[in-house]
Amino acid sequence: MIVSEPVKVEVEIEDLTTGCTYRYKGNSIKDCVGYFLSLFIGKRPYKIIHSNICNK
């Protein structure tokens, strides 16, 4: 039985509106950015500060 899928990427995103940074883990950078953007109404300016491919 598989409990969870392995994380493939870790992304740090800076919210350019507030200056706060957030870290997300997921299957792809696109998934992480999509989740970040889904937290807000309308378009949100952001910048990817760091990404790390997980090889575990």
Gaussian input, Z-matrix of N, CA and C with variables (Angstrom, degrees):
# hf/3-21g

backbone

0 1
 N
 C     1     B1
 C     2     B2     1     A1
 N     3     B3     2     A2     1     D1
 C     4     B4     3     A3     2     D2
 C     5     B5     4     A4     3     D3
 N     6     B6     5     A5     4     D4
 C     7     B7     6     A6     5     D5
 C     8     B8     7     A7     6     D6
 N     9     B9     8     A8     7     D7
 C    10    B10     9     A9     8     D8
 C    11    B11    10    A10     9     D9
 N    12    B12    11    A11    10    D10
 C    13    B13    12    A12    11    D11
 C    14    B14    13    A13    12    D12
 N    15    B15    14    A14    13    D13
 C    16    B16    15    A15    14    D14
 C    17    B17    16    A16    15    D15
 N    18    B18    17    A17    16    D16
 C    19    B19    18    A18    17    D17
 C    20    B20    19    A19    18    D18
 N    21    B21    20    A20    19    D19
 C    22    B22    21    A21    20    D20
 C    23    B23    22    A22    21    D21
 N    24    B24    23    A23    22    D22
 C    25    B25    24    A24    23    D23
 C    26    B26    25    A25    24    D24
 N    27    B27    26    A26    25    D25
 C    28    B28    27    A27    26    D26
 C    29    B29    28    A28    27    D27
 N    30    B30    29    A29    28    D28
 C    31    B31    30    A30    29    D29
 C    32    B32    31    A31    30    D30
 N    33    B33    32    A32    31    D31
 C    34    B34    33    A33    32    D32
 C    35    B35    34    A34    33    D33
 N    36    B36    35    A35    34    D34
 C    37    B37    36    A36    35    D35
 C    38    B38    37    A37    36    D36
 N    39    B39    38    A38    37    D37
 C    40    B40    39    A39    38    D38
 C    41    B41    40    A40    39    D39
 N    42    B42    41    A41    40    D40
 C    43    B43    42    A42    41    D41
 C    44    B44    43    A43    42    D42
 N    45    B45    44    A44    43    D43
 C    46    B46    45    A45    44    D44
 C    47    B47    46    A46    45    D45
 N    48    B48    47    A47    46    D46
 C    49    B49    48    A48    47    D47
 C    50    B50    49    A49    48    D48
 N    51    B51    50    A50    49    D49
 C    52    B52    51    A51    50    D50
 C    53    B53    52    A52    51    D51
 N    54    B54    53    A53    52    D52
 C    55    B55    54    A54    53    D53
 C    56    B56    55    A55    54    D54
 N    57    B57    56    A56    55    D55
 C    58    B58    57    A57    56    D56
 C    59    B59    58    A58    57    D57
 N    60    B60    59    A59    58    D58
 C    61    B61    60    A60    59    D59
 C    62    B62    61    A61    60    D60
 N    63    B63    62    A62    61    D61
 C    64    B64    63    A63    62    D62
 C    65    B65    64    A64    63    D63
 N    66    B66    65    A65    64    D64
 C    67    B67    66    A66    65    D65
 C    68    B68    67    A67    66    D66
 N    69    B69    68    A68    67    D67
 C    70    B70    69    A69    68    D68
 C    71    B71    70    A70    69    D69
 N    72    B72    71    A71    70    D70
 C    73    B73    72    A72    71    D71
 C    74    B74    73    A73    72    D72
 N    75    B75    74    A74    73    D73
 C    76    B76    75    A75    74    D74
 C    77    B77    76    A76    75    D75
 N    78    B78    77    A77    76    D76
 C    79    B79    78    A78    77    D77
 C    80    B80    79    A79    78    D78
 N    81    B81    80    A80    79    D79
 C    82    B82    81    A81    80    D80
 C    83    B83    82    A82    81    D81
 N    84    B84    83    A83    82    D82
 C    85    B85    84    A84    83    D83
 C    86    B86    85    A85    84    D84
 N    87    B87    86    A86    85    D85
 C    88    B88    87    A87    86    D86
 C    89    B89    88    A88    87    D87
 N    90    B90    89    A89    88    D88
 C    91    B91    90    A90    89    D89
 C    92    B92    91    A91    90    D90
 N    93    B93    92    A92    91    D91
 C    94    B94    93    A93    92    D92
 C    95    B95    94    A94    93    D93
 N    96    B96    95    A95    94    D94
 C    97    B97    96    A96    95    D95
 C    98    B98    97    A97    96    D96
 N    99    B99    98    A98    97    D97
 C   100   B100    99    A99    98    D98
 C   101   B101   100   A100    99    D99
 N   102   B102   101   A101   100   D100
 C   103   B103   102   A102   101   D101
 C   104   B104   103   A103   102   D102
 N   105   B105   104   A104   103   D103
 C   106   B106   105   A105   104   D104
 C   107   B107   106   A106   105   D105
 N   108   B108   107   A107   106   D106
 C   109   B109   108   A108   107   D107
 C   110   B110   109   A109   108   D108
 N   111   B111   110   A110   109   D109
 C   112   B112   111   A111   110   D110
 C   113   B113   112   A112   111   D111
 N   114   B114   113   A113   112   D112
 C   115   B115   114   A114   113   D113
 C   116   B116   115   A115   114   D114
 N   117   B117   116   A116   115   D115
 C   118   B118   117   A117   116   D116
 C   119   B119   118   A118   117   D117
 N   120   B120   119   A119   118   D118
 C   121   B121   120   A120   119   D119
 C   122   B122   121   A121   120   D120
 N   123   B123   122   A122   121   D121
 C   124   B124   123   A123   122   D122
 C   125   B125   124   A124   123   D123
 N   126   B126   125   A125   124   D124
 C   127   B127   126   A126   125   D125
 C   128   B128   127   A127   126   D126
 N   129   B129   128   A128   127   D127
 C   130   B130   129   A129   128   D128
 C   131   B131   130   A130   129   D129
 N   132   B132   131   A131   130   D130
 C   133   B133   132   A132   131   D131
 C   134   B134   133   A133   132   D132
 N   135   B135   134   A134   133   D133
 C   136   B136   135   A135   134   D134
 C   137   B137   136   A136   135   D135
 N   138   B138   137   A137   136   D136
 C   139   B139   138   A138   137   D137
 C   140   B140   139   A139   138   D138
 N   141   B141   140   A140   139   D139
 C   142   B142   141   A141   140   D140
 C   143   B143   142   A142   141   D141
 N   144   B144   143   A143   142   D142
 C   145   B145   144   A144   143   D143
 C   146   B146   145   A145   144   D144
 N   147   B147   146   A146   145   D145
 C   148   B148   147   A147   146   D146
 C   149   B149   148   A148   147   D147
 N   150   B150   149   A149   148   D148
 C   151   B151   150   A150   149   D149
 C   152   B152   151   A151   150   D150
 N   153   B153   152   A152   151   D151
 C   154   B154   153   A153   152   D152
 C   155   B155   154   A154   153   D153
 N   156   B156   155   A155   154   D154
 C   157   B157   156   A156   155   D155
 C   158   B158   157   A157   156   D156
 N   159   B159   158   A158   157   D157
 C   160   B160   159   A159   158   D158
 C   161   B161   160   A160   159   D159
 N   162   B162   161   A161   160   D160
 C   163   B163   162   A162   161   D161
 C   164   B164   163   A163   162   D162
 N   165   B165   164   A164   163   D163
 C   166   B166   165   A165   164   D164
 C   167   B167   166   A166   165   D165

   B1=1.4443
   B2=1.5327
   B3=1.3104
   B4=1.4562
   B5=1.5242
   B6=1.3327
   B7=1.4641
   B8=1.5166
   B9=1.3347
   B10=1.4547
   B11=1.5181
   B12=1.3188
   B13=1.4549
   B14=1.5189
   B15=1.3329
   B16=1.4697
   B17=1.5267
   B18=1.3161
   B19=1.4569
   B20=1.5179
   B21=1.3276
   B22=1.4608
   B23=1.5262
   B24=1.3403
   B25=1.4630
   B26=1.5310
   B27=1.3383
   B28=1.4539
   B29=1.5295
   B30=1.3324
   B31=1.4623
   B32=1.5213
   B33=1.3346
   B34=1.4606
   B35=1.5277
   B36=1.3273
   B37=1.4628
   B38=1.5240
   B39=1.3382
   B40=1.4603
   B41=1.5201
   B42=1.3190
   B43=1.4666
   B44=1.5253
   B45=1.3203
   B46=1.4583
   B47=1.5234
   B48=1.3241
   B49=1.4621
   B50=1.5302
   B51=1.3308
   B52=1.4664
   B53=1.5222
   B54=1.3264
   B55=1.4559
   B56=1.5220
   B57=1.3219
   B58=1.4724
   B59=1.5190
   B60=1.3305
   B61=1.4593
   B62=1.5191
   B63=1.3254
   B64=1.4584
   B65=1.5156
   B66=1.3296
   B67=1.4628
   B68=1.5166
   B69=1.3180
   B70=1.4602
   B71=1.5135
   B72=1.3272
   B73=1.4630
   B74=1.5210
   B75=1.3405
   B76=1.4503
   B77=1.5040
   B78=1.3259
   B79=1.4581
   B80=1.5145
   B81=1.3415
   B82=1.4614
   B83=1.5266
   B84=1.3206
   B85=1.4626
   B86=1.5225
   B87=1.3135
   B88=1.4658
   B89=1.5299
   B90=1.3277
   B91=1.4662
   B92=1.5238
   B93=1.3307
   B94=1.4678
   B95=1.5250
   B96=1.3144
   B97=1.4625
   B98=1.5230
   B99=1.3226
   B100=1.4652
   B101=1.5237
   B102=1.3321
   B103=1.4620
   B104=1.5297
   B105=1.3349
   B106=1.4627
   B107=1.5293
   B108=1.3363
   B109=1.4603
   B110=1.5214
   B111=1.3291
   B112=1.4636
   B113=1.5293
   B114=1.3242
   B115=1.4582
   B116=1.5289
   B117=1.3415
   B118=1.4510
   B119=1.5285
   B120=1.3180
   B121=1.4626
   B122=1.5206
   B123=1.3067
   B124=1.4598
   B125=1.5205
   B126=1.3184
   B127=1.4590
   B128=1.5239
   B129=1.3101
   B130=1.4620
   B131=1.5214
   B132=1.3346
   B133=1.4602
   B134=1.5304
   B135=1.3238
   B136=1.4588
   B137=1.5195
   B138=1.3255
   B139=1.4588
   B140=1.5208
   B141=1.3309
   B142=1.4609
   B143=1.5262
   B144=1.3200
   B145=1.4670
   B146=1.5198
   B147=1.3346
   B148=1.4658
   B149=1.5133
   B150=1.3117
   B151=1.4657
   B152=1.5169
   B153=1.3070
   B154=1.4404
   B155=1.5200
   B156=1.3120
   B157=1.4516
   B158=1.5211
   B159=1.3281
   B160=1.4499
   B161=1.5221
   B162=1.3178
   B163=1.4638
   B164=1.5130
   B165=1.2869
   B166=1.4771
   B167=1.4920
   A1=108.65
   A2=116.47
   A3=122.46
   A4=108.33
   A5=116.07
   A6=120.67
   A7=110.92
   A8=116.85
   A9=120.38
   A10=109.34
   A11=115.42
   A12=120.23
   A13=109.54
   A14=117.88
   A15=119.35
   A16=111.58
   A17=115.42
   A18=121.73
   A19=108.54
   A20=116.30
   A21=120.71
   A22=112.66
   A23=117.40
   A24=119.95
   A25=109.63
   A26=115.08
   A27=121.86
   A28=106.62
   A29=116.99
   A30=122.00
   A31=109.28
   A32=116.17
   A33=121.75
   A34=107.71
   A35=115.71
   A36=122.46
   A37=109.05
   A38=116.13
   A39=121.08
   A40=108.78
   A41=116.03
   A42=122.65
   A43=106.46
   A44=117.58
   A45=121.45
   A46=112.84
   A47=117.88
   A48=121.41
   A49=110.76
   A50=116.60
   A51=120.77
   A52=113.54
   A53=117.63
   A54=121.31
   A55=113.07
   A56=117.95
   A57=122.23
   A58=110.06
   A59=116.30
   A60=120.88
   A61=109.60
   A62=114.77
   A63=122.04
   A64=108.48
   A65=117.03
   A66=122.51
   A67=108.97
   A68=114.29
   A69=120.80
   A70=109.09
   A71=115.69
   A72=122.16
   A73=107.47
   A74=115.96
   A75=119.39
   A76=112.25
   A77=115.34
   A78=121.64
   A79=112.58
   A80=117.82
   A81=120.98
   A82=109.73
   A83=115.62
   A84=120.61
   A85=109.82
   A86=116.23
   A87=121.12
   A88=111.20
   A89=117.36
   A90=121.16
   A91=111.23
   A92=117.11
   A93=121.57
   A94=111.32
   A95=117.31
   A96=121.35
   A97=109.84
   A98=117.01
   A99=121.01
   A100=112.11
   A101=116.38
   A102=120.09
   A103=110.35
   A104=117.34
   A105=121.37
   A106=110.77
   A107=116.66
   A108=120.64
   A109=112.62
   A110=117.41
   A111=120.52
   A112=112.21
   A113=117.29
   A114=120.55
   A115=112.92
   A116=117.56
   A117=121.78
   A118=110.77
   A119=115.94
   A120=121.50
   A121=107.51
   A122=117.85
   A123=122.15
   A124=111.92
   A125=115.16
   A126=120.37
   A127=110.08
   A128=115.89
   A129=121.67
   A130=108.56
   A131=118.77
   A132=120.01
   A133=110.02
   A134=115.69
   A135=120.56
   A136=109.92
   A137=114.95
   A138=121.19
   A139=107.30
   A140=116.31
   A141=120.56
   A142=107.48
   A143=115.74
   A144=121.04
   A145=111.33
   A146=115.57
   A147=119.63
   A148=109.13
   A149=116.02
   A150=120.34
   A151=108.58
   A152=115.50
   A153=121.70
   A154=109.02
   A155=117.72
   A156=122.09
   A157=108.22
   A158=117.02
   A159=121.67
   A160=109.44
   A161=117.85
   A162=122.38
   A163=112.59
   A164=118.04
   A165=121.24
   A166=110.26
   D1=131.21
   D2=177.41
   D3=-96.04
   D4=122.35
   D5=-179.32
   D6=-81.91
   D7=-43.49
   D8=178.19
   D9=-151.77
   D10=157.96
   D11=178.07
   D12=-82.84
   D13=148.70
   D14=177.88
   D15=-67.24
   D16=145.43
   D17=178.19
   D18=-75.51
   D19=133.38
   D20=-177.67
   D21=-101.06
   D22=-26.29
   D23=-176.74
   D24=-149.20
   D25=147.48
   D26=173.10
   D27=-122.40
   D28=131.48
   D29=-174.16
   D30=-128.02
   D31=136.98
   D32=172.65
   D33=-110.27
   D34=123.69
   D35=-175.11
   D36=-118.54
   D37=134.41
   D38=174.86
   D39=-101.20
   D40=126.72
   D41=174.47
   D42=-81.19
   D43=111.50
   D44=-175.69
   D45=-72.57
   D46=-14.59
   D47=177.28
   D48=-76.36
   D49=-43.21
   D50=-176.16
   D51=-106.69
   D52=-19.47
   D53=-176.71
   D54=83.65
   D55=2.46
   D56=178.81
   D57=-79.84
   D58=151.65
   D59=175.82
   D60=-114.78
   D61=149.60
   D62=-177.91
   D63=-134.26
   D64=145.51
   D65=175.73
   D66=-115.06
   D67=133.63
   D68=178.73
   D69=-130.69
   D70=149.23
   D71=174.75
   D72=-122.51
   D73=139.00
   D74=-179.12
   D75=-168.97
   D76=-165.38
   D77=-178.40
   D78=-82.19
   D79=-24.98
   D80=-179.11
   D81=-156.26
   D82=163.71
   D83=176.19
   D84=-61.97
   D85=-39.43
   D86=179.71
   D87=-59.77
   D88=-41.88
   D89=177.85
   D90=-62.17
   D91=-43.80
   D92=-179.10
   D93=-65.26
   D94=-44.33
   D95=178.64
   D96=-65.65
   D97=-41.42
   D98=178.20
   D99=-59.70
   D100=-41.22
   D101=177.96
   D102=-65.39
   D103=-44.79
   D104=178.28
   D105=-56.83
   D106=-48.11
   D107=-178.10
   D108=-67.85
   D109=-27.11
   D110=-179.38
   D111=-70.51
   D112=-14.87
   D113=-179.21
   D114=-78.71
   D115=-10.60
   D116=-174.32
   D117=-124.69
   D118=155.97
   D119=175.61
   D120=-91.47
   D121=131.47
   D122=-179.51
   D123=80.83
   D124=-173.04
   D125=-179.29
   D126=-77.39
   D127=145.49
   D128=-179.45
   D129=-130.66
   D130=122.62
   D131=178.00
   D132=-71.53
   D133=135.80
   D134=-178.91
   D135=-147.65
   D136=165.33
   D137=176.05
   D138=-141.08
   D139=133.12
   D140=175.46
   D141=-81.33
   D142=117.20
   D143=-177.78
   D144=-86.56
   D145=-40.62
   D146=-174.62
   D147=-153.53
   D148=142.85
   D149=171.17
   D150=-136.81
   D151=147.13
   D152=-176.68
   D153=-136.85
   D154=125.50
   D155=176.35
   D156=-84.70
   D157=126.10
   D158=-179.05
   D159=-94.09
   D160=123.57
   D161=-178.13
   D162=-107.73
   D163=29.86
   D164=-177.84
   D165=-89.73

